[in-house]
Amino acid sequence: MKLSICLFSFLILGVVSYENKFRFAGTVLCRSEKPWCVRIRVIEVDTLIDDTIAADDFCSTEQTRTYDIEGVDENDGILDRNFEIQMVVTHNCSRNTETVFKTGIKRIPLPKAPTEHATIRQHLNLNMNNSQ
Ligand SMILES: *[C@@H]1O[C@H](CO)[C@@H](O)[C@H](O)[C@H]1NC(C)=O
């Protein structure tokens, strides 16, 4: 009985998860006569269901806006060795309908302890539908 409890707690502690803090910041560019809206969603792509780490949405009449969003993702420590981070940007800058584009995937090695990661900077050009 005692042995099985010991073994059980070892297994639990062996795969204990810890927090990774992320911060994403940058500028959004949209040349438009009309007001425009954007939704920025940052996801971790290599899980079964894409995990949303952080999200923000806003509308603007300016040509340039900044964003600064934070989020936390748990590191399960067993499945893989990298965070694979991608932004999904939905906007109506250049058309009446919503346009969606994704940025390239950024791989961040998994740290071995709780970590506050350096801010990830990304410029989003909605007219080009890409990131630069
Ligand atoms: C984008 O959506 C907002 C809110 O629905 C609307 O006010 C704006 O005119 C739209 N912009 C364009 C370019 O369609």
The ligand as a Gaussian input file, in Angstrom:
#p B3LYP/6-31G(d) Opt

LIG

0 1
 C      -14.613000      46.552000     -40.485000
 O      -15.575000      46.197000     -39.515000
 C      -16.044000      47.292000     -38.732000
 C      -16.979000      46.757000     -37.660000
 O      -17.859000      45.827000     -38.158000
 C      -16.733000      48.318000     -39.657000
 O      -17.178000      49.411000     -38.895000
 C      -15.734000      48.764000     -40.704000
 O      -16.342000      49.655000     -41.622000
 C      -15.159000      47.564000     -41.463000
 N      -14.096000      48.043000     -42.348000
 C      -14.029000      47.679000     -43.631000
 C      -12.851000      48.190000     -44.383000
 O      -14.857000      46.979000     -44.149000

